[in-house]
Amino acid sequence: MKADERYYLVETKGKGFAKQKDTESKREVAEEWAAKANESTEVEWSYLFPLDQKFNQYKGQGSFGALVKAVRQRGTTEVLTAW
């Protein structure tokens, strides 16, 4: 998905699934992929990991940019496991 001239690799999970053992390793791999993509392309990539509920809330508003903005306003990293 694209917002603010940046592309996002987005992975959503249900609340219970966000705390599974393999979720952290998957997040690390996705962040590494985004870093490598940034090094090898002229496109900026970031990884975003919202819970399904929060993603669907903003999806219903029709604005992925609003979700990204909410992340930045909360002063968090790209990962939203706390939501």
C-alpha positions in Angstrom: 0.0 0.0 0.0 1.2 3.5 -0.6 0.9 6.6 1.6 3.0 9.8 2.0 5.2 8.9 -1.0 6.2 5.6 0.8 5.1 2.1 0.2 4.1 -0.1 3.1 4.3 -3.9 3.5 1.2 -4.5 5.7 0.6 -7.5 7.8 -2.6 -7.7 10.0 -3.3 -10.2 12.7 -6.2 -10.9 15.0 -5.6 -9.9 18.7 -4.8 -13.5 19.9 -2.6 -14.2 16.9 -0.4 -11.1 17.4 1.3 -12.8 20.4 2.1 -16.1 18.8 5.7 -17.2 19.0 6.4 -16.9 15.3 4.9 -13.4 15.0 8.1 -11.7 16.2 10.4 -13.6 13.8 8.0 -12.8 10.9 8.1 -9.1 11.9 11.9 -9.2 11.9 12.0 -10.8 8.5 9.6 -8.2 7.1 11.6 -5.3 8.6 14.7 -6.8 7.0 13.0 -7.1 3.7 11.9 -3.4 3.8 15.5 -2.3 4.7 16.9 -4.3 1.8 14.2 -3.0 -0.6 15.2 0.6 0.5 18.8 -0.2 -0.3 18.2 -1.7 -3.7 15.4 0.5 -5.1 14.6 4.2 -5.3 11.3 3.5 -3.5 11.0 3.9 0.2 9.4 1.0 2.1 8.2 0.5 5.7 6.6 -2.4 7.5 3.3 -1.8 9.3 1.7 -4.4 11.6 -1.7 -3.2 12.9 -4.2 -5.5 14.6 -7.1 -6.4 12.3 -9.5 -4.3 14.4 -7.5 -1.1 14.0 -6.8 -1.8 10.3 -10.4 -2.4 9.5 -11.4 0.8 11.4 -9.3 2.9 9.1 -10.1 0.8 6.1 -13.8 1.6 6.7 -12.9 5.3 6.5 -11.3 4.7 3.2 -7.9 6.1 4.2 -4.8 4.1 4.6 -3.0 7.5 5.0 -5.1 8.1 8.1 -3.8 4.9 9.7 -0.2 5.8 9.0 -0.8 9.3 10.4 -2.3 7.8 13.6 0.8 5.7 14.0 3.1 8.7 13.7 1.0 10.8 16.1 1.1 8.2 18.8 4.9 8.4 18.6 5.3 4.7 17.9 7.4 2.8 15.4 5.8 1.3 12.3 4.7 -1.7 14.4 1.3 -1.4 16.1 1.0 -4.5 18.1 -0.2 -2.5 21.1 -3.3 -1.4 19.2 
